[in-house]
Amino acid sequence: MEKKNIDWGNIGFGYIKTDERYVSTYKDGKWDEGGLTQDSMITMSECACVLQYAQTIFEGLKAYTTEDGRIVTFRPDLNAERLNQSAKRMEMPELPTEKFLESIREVVSANAAYVPPYGTGATLYLRPFMFGINPVIGVKPATEFQYRVFATPVGPYFKGGIKPLTIRVTDFDRAAPNGTGHIKAGLNYAMSLHAIVDAHNQGYDENMYLDARTRTKVEETGGANFIFVTKDGKIVTPKSDSILPSITRRSLMYVAEKYLGLETETREVYLDELKDMAECGLCGTAAVISPVGKIVNHDDEICFPSGMDEMGPVTKKLYDTLTGIQMGRIEAPEGWIFEIK
Ligand SMILES: *Cc1c(COP(=O)(O)O)cnc(C)c1O
């Protein structure tokens, strides 16, 4: 198969239309068979539930080429599971895991020419999503839904080297207690847009959100979970009902324990403790781990000993091990690598 003529190292993170996408419709209480289409446009009623009341959820994962030339995705069964947790909370129909995996397989296979070659650092980003499409004006869930998956190639996350981030503790809240912070719903992102634009205007890369109830505990950023390394080498990640359960973070915690023999803790992490941490990183599909060099809390600055020039040593080990597993250089735990072809 001939690859597309794309400058893989320089495409950045933007939407590039690919050839085929998957679509399935839920109507009269059931999913239709579903399949590929070349039509990237969606026509719907002006009164569609997604447009009026934001009934929409999504997932994000990537397909890439391993060292030995296979095209694979990483733990897509966990994306299927999480999509269904989001669906339940949003009064949307669940999608059978098999159907989810089939949709991923079809979209990646049909767009194999867009899967970047091994070693470029680029990947084919996959965006499964589901939304309520029939007209709804009284506030209630839709009864008809579309599930779709499209693919778009994205460039290497750390172009020109890994630079630690500067983040700020924001006064905005991301998720209410007993709200929707733990599901991957568009609504969590809608309300984060103002906060991130404001952060960027003030010169920060990201927002650190605190727990909305007490504003003393660390939650996450708008789109990534935190991990910390303590001064005695323990890996700590915040525990909260309003954090989105990152698949990358869960995989890193496993790798820390089972591959690197590190002690791990999932517990409440207080803002007050951050000054005692040795390293800090943001975990998500896009970057795996982005190191954080500095956290600014109003007049207070926390500078991690790992500095602003490179990843901390433990973060680096975690990063190298997980990316090694993903790329097929290190043996993966059973079921982590889902082979497309
Ligand atoms: C998607 C997402 C993450 C990262 O999850 P991964 O499964 O690791 O990609 C973290 N936080 C939020 C709020 C997210 O939406």
The ligand as an SDF file (V2000), in Angstrom:
LIG
                    3D

 15 15  0  0  0  0  0  0  0  0999 V2000
   -9.3680   12.1910   27.2260 C   0  0  0  0  0  0  0  0  0  0  0  0
   -9.0330   12.8470   28.5030 C   0  0  0  0  0  0  0  0  0  0  0  0
   -7.8860   12.4930   29.2520 C   0  0  0  0  0  0  0  0  0  0  0  0
   -6.8440   11.5290   28.7530 C   0  0  0  0  0  0  0  0  0  0  0  0
   -7.3170   10.2300   28.6120 O   0  0  0  0  0  0  0  0  0  0  0  0
   -6.5230    9.1600   27.7390 P   0  0  0  0  0  0  0  0  0  0  0  0
   -7.4220    7.9800   27.7400 O   0  0  0  0  0  0  0  0  0  0  0  0
   -5.2400    8.8790   28.4140 O   0  0  0  0  0  0  0  0  0  0  0  0
   -6.3160    9.7640   26.3930 O   0  0  0  0  0  0  0  0  0  0  0  0
   -7.6800   13.1180   30.4720 C   0  0  0  0  0  0  0  0  0  0  0  0
   -8.5410   14.0450   30.9410 N   0  0  0  0  0  0  0  0  0  0  0  0
   -9.6360   14.4260   30.2430 C   0  0  0  0  0  0  0  0  0  0  0  0
  -10.5310   15.4560   30.8150 C   0  0  0  0  0  0  0  0  0  0  0  0
   -9.9200   13.8340   29.0140 C   0  0  0  0  0  0  0  0  0  0  0  0
  -11.0050   14.2150   28.3410 O   0  0  0  0  0  0  0  0  0  0  0  0
  1  2  1  0
  2  3  1  0
  2 14  2  0
  3  4  1  0
  3 10  2  0
  4  5  1  0
  5  6  1  0
  6  7  2  0
  6  8  1  0
  6  9  1  0
 10 11  1  0
 11 12  2  0
 12 13  1  0
 12 14  1  0
 14 15  1  0
M  END
$$$$
